[in-house]
Amino acid sequence: MSDPFYNKIHELYAEQRLPSYDELLKTADRTASVLDAEDEVYCPRARNGKPGALLDFTKLPELPLIVVPDLHARTYFLLNVLDFVPGDGFFDKSLEGKSVLDALELGAVRVVCVGDALHAEQRARGRWLEALLDFDNGTTDGKAMREEMEEGLTLLELVMACKCRFPATFHFLKGNHENITNRCGGGNFPFCKFANEGEMVMRFMRHVYGDDVLHIISCCEDMLPLIAAFPGCIISHAEPRRAFTRDELINARQNPEVVAGLTWTENAGADQGSVKAVMNGLLGSTGPAHAVYLAGHRPVSGRYALRQDGLFIQFHNTEMQNVALVLPGKKFNPDIDIVSVVNDY
């Protein structure tokens, strides 16, 4: 394939390097402009006149939908999604044998990622611990940390490139890891798991790129949508902590409780019935009987976990590269519609 965009994104992975200051600043600035101009047709405006935190496709013509769980610096995962050729029947017959990227170019598919671009997790535990030793000794950009950020920033560049290329059909929701300044407030909390990841990333970015790049990436994070609604499913990073109303969801960025309640909810930490209530508020109480709620956030063992009377399907497995394929008008079956996109990279 000789498409320039295809070549560009594969070169990003092949090189896997720290982007230059100018490159990262330019890409993040362009992405902020794209997010600030989300089409009101599917992104209702908040009370402040800015694009709201809800993406609502329930009244638009339906397209096949691919939902991608937490990425966590796995550039290869997102590339595999873009190169993936779904089985017969997912795309229109004219697109059978075509990849997801081909379909995106034609506006024939929607892709929604549930968030968490940075911070490689369990697979990089040893690297984080090595980087922490450097950090505790006053080194913010040692070898281990640079390797981590090469992965994370390459993935972030790919996400931003896709959003700029396909603004109406490629969407990335805010997860709890979209907090590059490691701040506490606005529904965000500092992140610390295997090491002191949030603070280490912030210090690295400030040391290597300076406050301008740190600021514009943080602005992009704050402009990300938090939830997406389709006739057959609702998607957010985490399980909704309580029964948020449609108005609350549109204006979520002005309410830290809503931001935290869609990005940080621990397993069994949501009110029983919250999923059904949110679905009713966005789809109507007479919405499709086959609709489900898809999310990631907490890892699952196996392909998925069910909660909230089976309406909530959690499918983030750090050792798998699975996506959810949602077809218009078809009841989602997690046993057959959560599929692997693995290729040999």
QUIURWO-V29966 format. One record per run of one state. SS is the DSSP state (helix for helix, strand for strand, loop for the rest). FROM is the first residue (numbers start at 1). LEN is the number of residues. If there is no record, write none. Layout:
ss-><SS:SS>
from-><FROM:FROM>
len-><LEN:LEN>
This chain:
ss-><loop:helix:loop:helix:loop:strand:loop:strand:loop:strand:loop:strand:loop:helix:loop:helix:loop:helix:loop:strand:loop:helix:loop:helix:loop:strand:loop:strand:loop:strand:loop:helix:loop:helix:loop:strand:loop:strand:loop:helix:loop:helix:loop:helix:loop:helix:loop:strand:loop:strand:loop:strand:loop:strand:loop:helix:strand:loop>
from-><1:4:16:21:37:45:46:51:52:54:57:64:69:75:84:93:96:100:106:109:114:122:137:143:166:170:173:185:186:188:189:197:209:211:224:227:231:233:237:246:251:252:255:256:264:274:284:292:296:305:308:312:315:322:327:334:338:341>
len-><3:12:5:16:8:1:5:1:2:3:7:5:6:9:9:3:4:6:3:5:8:15:6:23:4:3:12:1:2:1:8:12:2:13:3:4:2:4:9:5:1:3:1:8:10:10:8:4:9:3:4:3:7:5:7:4:3:5>
